[in-house]
C-alpha cells in the first residue's frame, strides 16, 4: 500500500511539473530530463541488466537522429517516418557489431564499442548524403502535427513521457521474464550461467539489439526537438558517456535508476551551462569524471540502491528501563 501511494505521488508530480513550472526554460529542462531518461533506460538493458558496459551507444542514437532528419531533407517526409528506419538500421548494426564484440568482457568490450562509435562518426563526417560536417536540418516551421515540430516544449514533455513509459514497460517486461533472469545471471557470473544452461551469447545479443532499437528512438526524438543534427551533436562520444553516467548514478540494473540519474545530471549540466556560458564547455568533462570516480568509490550501486538500503535499515525501538524497587504484578 505504501509503495502504491509513493508511486501515485511521483506520477502526479511528473504529470503536473510543466503546469507548475511553466517558464520556457523549466519546461525545456523537464523535456530534456525525460529524453535522456529514455536513452539511459535503453542503455540500462545491456549495461545494467547484462553488465556489458557499452560506451558506443551513441551510434544507435545517431542512427535514429539522422534517419529522422534524412526523411525530411531528402524526401520531404515527416521526420516521424524516419523512426522505423532508424530502428531497423540500429538493430542491424547492433547484430553485426554485437556478434564479435560481445565475446569480449570487461574493459575490452567497452574499448571495442568506443572504436565502433568513432568509426561511425568519421564515416558520417565524410558522407555528403548525410550532410558531412555541416549536418542535416528538419522543417524550419511546423507544416503539420506529424512533423513533431512545436514552438513550446510542453508537447515534447508529454510526448517524451509517453515514450519513457513505453520504454520502462518494455524493460519491466523483459526483467520479469526468462530473459531478465538470464541477463542478471550473466552479469553476476557468465561462466556459472553457461554451466547451468543459460544461452549467454544469444541472450546478450538480444539485449544489445533491443537496447539499440530503443536508443535510436531517443535519437530521433532529440533530432525532432532541436530540428538539426550534425556529427558532434548526434555521434559525439560525450553523449555515450552522459547516458552511461545517468544510469550508473541513479542505479544501473534498476528500473527507475536511469530516470533518477537523468533528473540529477541534466539540470546540473543545464544550470552550469547557463551560469558559465561558453566558458563551461571543458568543465563538463571534469564534472563527468568526478561523478564516475565518486560512484565507483563510494556507491557503485547508485543512488536508488543507497535509498533502498537506508529505507530498509531497522529502526531502533526503545528498550524498557527497569526501575529499582518497582513492584511487578503477579
N, C-alpha and C positions, 0 to 999 in steps of 0.2 A: 504494500500500500504506500509506504514511504517513497519507494522508487517511482511509483506511478505519479505521485504528487510532484516530485522533483522534475520528472520528465515533462509533466504538463506545464510547470512554471517555466522551464527552459524553452519549450516550444512557444509559449505565449510571448516571452521576451524576444525571441528571434523574429516572430511574425510582426511584433509591434515596433521593432527597432527603427525602421525607416520612417515610421509615422511619428515617433517620439523625437528622434534625432533627424530633423528634416532639412538641415542645411545640405547644399550640394556636396561639400567635402565629406560630411558624415555618411551620406547615402553612398557615395562612391567608395568610401572606406569599407562599408559593410558589404558592398558587392564584391570588392576585391578579396575580402576575407573568405567569402563563400566560394569564389572562383578558385583560389589557391587551395582551399579545403577539398575541392573536387579533385584537383591534381594530386594533392598529398594522399588522399584516400585511395586513389588509383594506385599510387606507388606503394602504399601500405600493403596491398595484396601480395606483392612479390618481395618487398623489402621487409615488411613487418611480420607477416604470417609465415612466409617461406624462409626468411632470413637471408635472402640474396640481395645484398646492398648494391643496387644499380645507381650509378652516377651518370648514366647516359639516357635517362628517361626524357630528356629534352628533345631527343629525336622524334619521339611519338607526339610530343607537344607540338613540335614544329610541323609534323605531317598534318595534323588537324588544322593548324593555323593557315598553312599555305594552301591546303585543299579548299578551305572556305574562301580565301581571297582569290584563288585562281578561278574558281567557279564564276565569280563576278568579272574579274579583269579580262579573261579570255573568252568567256561565253555569254556574259551579260546576265547570268542567272543569279538567283538569290544565294548569298553565302551559305544559307541553310542547306542547300543542295550538296555542298562540299563536305558536310559532316559524314555521311555514309562512305564517301570515297576516302576520307581521311582515316576512318576506322579500318577499312579494308586494307589500305596501304600500311597502316601501323601494325596490324595483325600479321600481314605478310612479312614485313621486315623483322618483327619480333620472332617469327617462326624460323626465318633464315639465320638470324643472328643468335637466337637462343640455343639452337642445336649444338653449336660448338662451344659457346661461352658458358652455358650452364653446366658444362662438365668441370669448369674451374670452380674454385671455392675461395672464400675469404677475399683478401685484397686483390687477388689475381682476377677475379670476376669483375670487381669494381674498376680496375685498370683497363680491362678489355672494353667495358661499356663507355669509359671516357674516350678511348680511341675511336670507337664507332661514332660517338657524338661529334667529335672533332672532324672526322672524315665527312660526315653528313653536312656539317656547317661549311666546309671548304667546297664541297660539291655544289651546294646551293649558291654560295657566293660567286661561283664561276659559271652559273647557268642563267643565260639571258631570259629563258622562258619563265623562270621563277623570279625575275626582277634583279638577279645578281646581287650586287651590294646595295642597290637602291631599294629593293623590296617591292611589295605589291600593296595596292590600296583598295579599299572597298568603296561602296557608294558614299559620295560626299554628303548627300541629303537623302532622307528616307524616301524610298519610292513606294513601298507598301510594308505592311506589318511583317511579311516574311523575310525582309532584309535584316530584321532584328537590329535596326539602327535607330536608336532612341536618343533624344536630346537629354533627358533626365536619366539618372542612374537608378531610379526607383523600379522601372520594369526589369532591368538587369538583375536587381537584387532578388526579386521573386522568381525570375527565370532560373537563376543560379541556385536558389534554394530548392526549387523543384528537382533540378538535375542532381544536386547533392543528396537529396532524399532518395532518389533512384540509385545513386552510386552506393550509398550506405546500405540500402536494401539488398543490392546485389552482393555486397561484401558480407552482410549478415547471413544471407542465404548460403553463400559459399562456406563461411566459417562454421555454420551449423551442420553441414553435411560432411560426407566422407572426405571430400577434397580438403576441407579445412582441417580435419584431424590428421590427414596425411601431411599437410604442409607444416603443421605445428610439430609433428614427429620428426620431419626432415630438418626443421630449424634446430631442434634440440640435439639430434644426432642422426645424420643421414645414414651412417653405416648401420646403426641399430634399426632404423626404419626399413632399410633394404633387407636386413636379416629377417625381419618379421613379415616380409612380403609386400611392402608398400612400393608402388611403381614410382620411384623418386624422380627419375629423369622425365617421364611423361607428365607427372603432376606439376613439377616446376615449370615445364614448358607451357602447360595450360594456364598456369597462374601468370606467367610472363605475358602471354598473348592477351589474356583478359585485362591485365593491368595496362598494356599498351593501348588497347582499344578505348578504354575509359580515359586515359591520359590524352588521347587525340581529341576527344570531345571537349576537354578543358581547353586545349589549344585553340580549337575552333571558336569557342565562346570568347576567349581572350581576343582573338583577331576581330570578331564582330563587334565587341565592345569598343575597342580602340580604333577600328577601321583601317588598320595599317599593320604590316608585318615586314620585318627585314631579318637578315641572319643573326643580328645581335639580340633582338627582342624575341625572336622565335626559336633560335637554336643556340643561344649563349649558354655556356656551361654553368653560369651562375644560377640559371633557372633550376637546373637539376639539384644543385646544392641547396637552394632555398626550399624546394619540395622535400628533400631528404631531411633537412633540419626541422621543418614543421612537424613531420611525422615523428621524428625522434624526440622532439621537445615535448609534444603532447603525450606520446606513448605509442611507439611502434608495436604493431600487433594487437592494438586495442581499437575497437570500432570507432570511438569518438576521439581518439588521440590526435589524428591529423587536424580535426576541427579546432581542438583546444590550442594546438601549436600555431595554426594559422591565425587564430584570434589574438595571439600574443605577438607573433613576429610581424605580421602585416602592419598593424598600427604602429609598432615600433619603427619599422622602416619608413612608413609614410610620414610620420611626425618628424623623424630626424631629417628626412629629405626636405621637408618644408622649412624646418628651422635653419638648416645649413645650406640649402640651395645646392648649387653645383659643386660646392666645396666638399660635400659629404659623400662623393662617389666612392672614394677609396675607403672611407670609414665603414662602408657596408661589409667589405671583406673582413675587416678587423672584428666587427661585431659577430659575423657568422663563425669565424674561427674561435672566438672566445666562447660562444654558445656551445660549439662542438666539444671543446675542452671541458667545460663545466658539466655538460651532460655525461660525458664519458667518465669523468672523475667522481662526481657526487651522486648522480641519479640516472643510471643507464636505462631504467625502465620508464622514464618520462614523468611528467607532472601528474598525470592521472594515476599512475602506479603509486606515487607518493601520497596523493589524496586518499586513495583506497586503503593504504596501509595505516594512515593516521585515523581514518574513519573506523577501521576495524580494530584499533587498539583498545583493549579492555579498559573500561573506566574504573577508577579506584572507588570502592564502596567504603563508607565509614565503618570502622570496626567498633564493636561495643566496648566501652571502658568500664571495668569493674570498679565499683565504689566500695572502699573498705567499710565493713560494718553493716552493709546493706543486707536486709533480710530477703530471703527468696521464698516465694510461695510454694507450698508443697505440691 
